[in-house]
Amino acid sequence: LRDRVRLAVTSLSRRRLEPALPSNGGLLERRGLEGDPGDDGRTEGATVVPLDRIAGVRRHINGLMAQLVGIALVGQWSAVPRLEDDLEDAVLSARGRQVLSGREESRLDLELAFFSFVRLRFAHAWRALKRSQLNLHERNAGTQMLARRLAHVLGLVTGETIGIQVNSDESAYRDLMRRVPLLAILADALSWMDAVWEPMVRGDLDSAVSSVEGIRGDSLSDVSAVPAVRWTEMTVLLFAGRFREAGEKLDGFDGVELQRARHAGDLAMLVMLLVGLRRPDALAHVRGLDAVDRADAGDDKGRPTVGAPDESASVRDANPDDGGCCSVGAAIGRLYAGEPVTAGDILAGCSGKPQARVVARLGMMGVAAALRTGDRVAADALCREITGGMPSGNVIMALRVLSASDVAAIAALPAMREAMHDDPALADAVSDSPAWPHVLPEASPHALTAAQLAVLRSAAKGLSNKGIADDLFLSLNTVKTHLRHIYQTLGVSSRQECLSEARRLSLID
């Protein structure tokens, strides 16, 4: 603990901002975004900011950044969920008043981007990284390389390209990692996520799973606690069909806060929603929708979507929807239950420009929903739009969300047949899909009740009828009645057939 405190003091001491004041004893404050300089060199409509206000702004920004550093050092990653919002507002306000130099603004934006990314605030990270490029050339070569690596991994995760042109200097990068141990830990997290998301983008889930297995060694114990790393593990486990393990990862997050679209990236929130709905316990469905409903009821200020950054406070405040994916929670829940859902129900909440990965996931859900309701024309049109504008890796991973029967129905659409003809990787993936562990279960016209599911899952543990009764505090006759109804619903005649069919339908792991 003393070592961590010492590291915190050392890290925070490097974040002092020395005053950089004009000779007139104050600092210009812009009243508008644009203006022509007057005879005295000031921008038209600008005023002088008093020295005490400059010091106050600097102290406020440094205090907010110190909180982010402290949260990282003690591992309380989900503490102060609005911290990125407050820091971004402070930085943008200081920029409008010209309180900070370009070098200082670049440093603050880079730090905000880095901490926002590892805390799953992808939209904040994207905007801050874009802003930092204005003065990135003033930073040392090691910092520039760190920014480029962050941009690369963020682009892999969200599907949004951020091009940063900097000079490579590995020695400067290694020196930076040696001097700032906290950055070294977070840089290790970036390297690991790069190794996972590169194959994920290609649709190579096997390689991604191998990388996830590797992080469980002692050498990466510090990295494994980072939220972005744990969320990446959860994402891979979800698509690999290891739903129980993915649910255990979800338990490590503050589910309510991190499922709020105002705080978490669109894709992070959607994956968490899917994990919550796919968990093996009977209450997971209710908990997942309840968290989404509470998120919709929030009154947070809006933020621009990841695809459309805007530094104007008035524009940001006027945009109350950060991708809107929380509003699709109820529609996804009905799709899980095999109830009629239209493509419009699923896509209705995406009024802004959500992340590319989210577009692929929700879009293919919309195709499946349209097919389930018999609207092949709408399904084909939406499928053509997605396959025509998305890399095949995005489409392949989106198909893993759907059930096997959904994928089979989509494969018969003219748009998908054309896409498969032009893309052998997509064609191979669709042909292999029957062996996938799909996220969405098969739609069943006779869904099991919550009590029947509980009995089924206890039976999957290998318990006898008496053991199931003791496990669920039921009478033996009640257990036998539930099993008889389960057999009838699934069309089986033995426990072995029942468990096999239940696994095929993704009712149990």
N, C-alpha and C positions, 0 to 999 in steps of 0.2 A: 504493500500500500504506500509506503514511503517513496518507493521508486516511482510509482504512478504520480504521486503528488509532485515530486521533483520534476518529472517530465512535464506535468501540467504547467508548473511555474515557468519552466524554461520555454515551453511552447508559447505561452501567453505573453511572455516578455518580448518575444519577437514580433508581436502584433501591435506594438505601440506605433502610433502614427505621429511623426514629427510635423509641427505646423508648417504649412507652405503658404504664406500670406503675401498679398501684393504690398507694394511700398506705401499705399495709401492707408494702411492699418486696418483694412477690412477685406471682404471678399465679395465678388459680384454674385448677385442672385438673379437668375433669369426669371422674368415674369411670363415669357412666352417661349415656344420651342424654337422659333427662328427670329432673327433680327439683324439689322445692319449696325456695324460699329459706328459710334458717334465720333465727334472731334477729339474727345478725351480718351478714345480707345475702348470705352465701355460699349457693351451691346445696348442698342436702343431698348428702353423699357426695363433696364436692369437697375437693381439697387444694391447697396453695400450691406453685406451681412456683418453684424458686429462680431468682435473677437470672441466674446463670451458665448455667443450662439455657435460659432465654429467649433469651439472646444466641446460644447455640449453635444453637438452632432457626432463628433469623433468619439467621444466617450460612449455615446449610445450605441454606435455601430460596433465599437470594440467590445462592449459588454455583450451584445448579441452573439458576436463571433466567438467570444470566450465561452458562452454557454454551449455552442456546438462542439467546440474542442473538448470541454469538460464532459459532455454527454458521451463523446467517443472514447475518452480515456477511461471512464468508469463503466462503460458498456451499457448504460441506460438509454438504449437507442431510441425507444419510443417516447421518451420524455419530451415535454413541451412540443406538442405536435404542430403548433402554429409558428414555430420559430423561423422556418424558412420564409413564411409570409411576411413576418415582421422585419426580417433582415432585408428581404428584397425591397419592401417599401422604403426602408431607411436608406438603402443604397441608391435607389432611383430618386428619392428626395434630395439626397446629397448631390447627385449628378445634376439635377435640375438647378441647384443653387451654386454649382461649381465649387463645392466645398473641398472636394478631393482632387488630387492630381490624377492624370491618366494612368500612371503606374499604380497608384493606390486603388483606383477603380478596378483595374485589371486583376490585381491580387485578390481583392474582396470578391469579385465575380467568380474567379477560379475556385476560391475556397468554398463559396456558396454552392457552386456547381458540384464540387467533389462531395461535400457533405450531403447535399440534397440527393445525389445519385445513390449513395450507399444507404440513405434512409428511405429509399423508394419514392422520392418526390421527383419523378422523371421530368415533369413539366417545368419545375423550377430549375432543374439542372440544365435542361435544354436551353432555356432562355438566358440563364447566367453565362453559359458557355458561349453562346452567340455574342453576348455583350462583351465578354472578355477579349474577343479577337481585335477590338478596336485598338487596344494598347498592348496586345500580347507581345509584340516585338520588343517592348521595353523590359520584359522579364528575362531571367537567365535561361540558358539553353535547356537545363534540366527541367525547369518549370514548363517550358514550352513543350517538351517531349511528354511530360505528364498530362498536359492538356490534350495533346493529340491522342494519347492512349485512352483517355477518358471519353473523348469524342467518338473514337472507334467503337468502344464497347457499348456506349449509349446508343449509337446507331444500330448495332447488332440487335440490341434488346428491343428498341422501339420501332425499327424499320425506317427511321428518319435520318437522312444523311446529313452529317455536319462535317464539312471539309475544313481542316485547319492546316495551313501551310507553314511549317517551321523547319528549322535546320536540325538535323539529328546530331546528338552529341551524347553517346552512351556514358562517357566518363563523367560528364556533368550531371547526368541523371543519377548515376550510382552515388555520386557525392551528395546529391540532395537527399537521397534515401538514407544515407549514413548519418547526415546531420539532423534529420527530422524523423525519429523512429515511428511516430504516429503515421506519417505519410507512407513510410515503408510498409506498414501493415495494410493500409488501404490500397497501396499499389499492388501488393500481393493479391488482394481481393480482385483487383482489376484483371491481373494476369490470369487468375483462375477462371473468372467469368468469361474472358476471351476464349479460353480453351473449351468452355462448355457451349457458348452461344454460336461459335463458328460452325460446329456440326449441326446445331439446332436449326440454324438458318438454312442449311442444305437439306434438312429433313432427316439427317443421320442421327437418329435417337440413340442407337447403340453406343456410338462414340461419346455422346453427351452423358449417358448413364455411367460409362467407365470413368469419366472425369469426376462425376459426382461421388462415385465410390472412393476415389483417391483422396478427396478432401477430408475423409474421416480419420486420417492418420494424425498422429500427435504433432507433426511438423506444421500443420495448418490450423492448430486449435484456435489461435487468435482470429484468423480470417473467418472461420466457420461461424463466429458470433455476429458478423456483420449482417444487417438485415437483407441487403441486396443479395448476399451469398446464400443465406437461408431461404430466401424467396426463390432464387434460381434452383436450389435443390428441390424445393417443393414443386416448382413447375415441371422439372424433368421427371420427378417421381409420379406426378399426376399423369403425364402423357405416357409413361411407361406402365401404367396400370397398377402401380403400387399405392393404392388409394389410402390404405391405413397409414402408411409411413408419411404420405403427403399430409394427411390430417394431423399427425403428430407434429409436423413442422408448423402447421397453422397455429397450434396451441402456443407456440413460442411468440406469436405476434399479439399486439393489442388489436384484436379483431375489429372492434368498433371503429377505432381511429384510422387504422390502415385501410379499411374498406371505404373510407369517405373519399369521394372523387376529388374533393377540394384539396386533399393532402397527399393521396397516393396517385401514382401514374395510372392512366387508364388500363394499361395491360396488367399491372400489378393487382389492381382492384378486381379485374375480371377473373384472373387466375385464382385469387383468394375466394371469390364467389363460387367458382366451379369446385374448388376443393371443399368448401363448406357444404355445398349441396351433395357432393359425392361421398362424404364421410360415411362410414359404416353404421354409426349409431343412429337410432331412430329419430333423435331430436335435431340432427344436423340440418335437415331441410328447413325446419322452423327457425333455427338460430340464424341460418344464412339469410333468409328473407327478412327476419327481424332487424338484423344489422343493416341491411340495405334500406329498409324503411326508415330507420333512425337517421341514416345518412342523408336520405332525401329531405328529411325534415329540418336539416341544419340550415343556419342562416349565415354561413361564411361568405365572405366576399368572393366574387368570381375571379378566376384567373384565366388568361388566354390559353387556348388549347396548345398542345405540343406542336402541332403543325403550323400554328399561326402566332408567333411571338409578337408582342407589342409592348413597348416600354411606356406608353402613355397611361397614366393612372386613370384618366377618365375612360379610356377604352376598356381597360381591365375591369374597372368597376361596373361598366355597362354590360359586361359579358358574364352572366351568372352561371354559365354552364361550362364545365371543364371536360367536355367530352360526353357527359351525360350517361355514362354506362350504368350508374346505380339504378336508373329508372327501368332498365331491362331485367332487373332481378326477378320480378314476378313472372315475366314472360318465360324466362329460362326455367324457372321452377315448374311452370305448367308443361313446358316441353319435356322436362324430366319425367313428369307423371304421365306422359302420353296424351295429354289433353290437347284439344285443337288450339293452335297458335298460328297467327299469320306472320309473314315476314315483316309486315309493318309494325306488329307488336314488339318484335325484337329490336328493330332498328329505329323505333320512334324516338328513343332518348338521345341518339347521336346527332344533335342539331349542329354541333360545331364540326371540327375536323379531328376525330380521334386518331390515335396512333395507328400506324399501318398494320401492326399485328392484330389490333383490336378490330379493325375493319375486316380482316380476313376471317377471324374467329366468328364475329357476329354475323358477317355476311353469309358464311356457309351455314350457320344456324338458321338464318333466314331462308336459305334455299331449302333446307330440310323441312322447315315449318311449312313452307308453301307446298311442298310435295305431300306432306301429311294431310293438308287440307284439300288436296286434289287440284291445286292451281299450278299445272305444269308450265303454262306460259310465263307466269311471273317467276317461277323457279328457274326456268331456262334463261330468262333475261338477266336475273340477278347473278346467276352462275357465270354467264358470259362476261359480265362486268368485272367480276372478281378474278377469274382466270386470265382475263385479258390485261389486267393492270397490276397483278401481284406476281412476285417471284414464286416459282413452284414450291420452294421450301415453306413459304408461308401457307400456301394452299394445303400442302401435305400435313402440316401440323394442325391446321384447322379441321381437316377431315378426321383427325384422331379424336377430336372432341365429340363428334357425332357417333351414333350407334352404327353397328355393322349394316343393319338394314337401310339406314339413311344413306350410307356411302354407296350401297348397291343401287339404290334408287337414283342417286345423283349421277352415278356412272352411266346410267342409261339416257341421260339428257343429251341432246345434240351438242350443246355448248361444251359439256365435259368430254364427250367423245372427240370433238375437234381439238380440245386442249391436250388430251392424252395422245392424240396422233402426232401433235407437234412437240410434245415433251415426254420423252421416254421415261424420265425419272418419275413423273407424275403417273404415267401408265403402270409402271412397276409398283408404285406405292398402292394404287387402287387394287391391283391384282393381289397384293399381299395383305390387304386390309382385313380379310376374315380372321387372320391370326393376331391382329392387334388387340390390345386391351383397351377398348374404347371408353371414353369418359362418360358419354351419355348412355344410359341403359336403353335396351329395346323398348319401344312403346308397347304396352300390354293392354288389351281391352278389359282385362280382369285384374287390376292391380291388387297386390296384397295389402291388407290392413297393417297398421303400425304394430299391433299385437302379433300378427302372423309373421311379420318381418323379424320381430324380436325372437320368436320361437325358432325361425329358420336360422338366424345367426347363432343362436345357442347350439342348435344341432350341428352347425358347421364347425363348432369347437370340438366335436367328437363326443358330446355328452349323450347319455341315455335319456329316455323320457323322464325318468325320475330325476336325473341330473338337471335337465332343462327346467323341471318344476321347481327344484330347489334354487336354481340360478335366478329365475324370474319371479319367485314367490307366488307360483300358481299351483292349482291342484293338478294331480296327475290326469284326471279326466279332461280338464281344460286343455292341457298340452296335447292329448290325443285328438281332441276335437279340432284344434288348430292345425295339427299335422294332416288330418284327413282333408280339411278344406284346402290346404296348401297343395296337396297331391292333386286334388281335383282341378285347381286353378292352373297348375303347371302341366297337367296332363301326364302325370307319372304314376308309378305304382309301387315304388320302393324308395327307401331313404337314399340309397346311392344314386339312383336316377334323379331324385329330387335335388340333391346337392349339386350334381353335375349340371342339370338344367339351370339351377339358380346361378351358378357361376357363369354359364354361357350368357345369361341375361343380365349379368353384372349386378345381381341382387346381393351377392356376397363376394368377398375377396377370394 
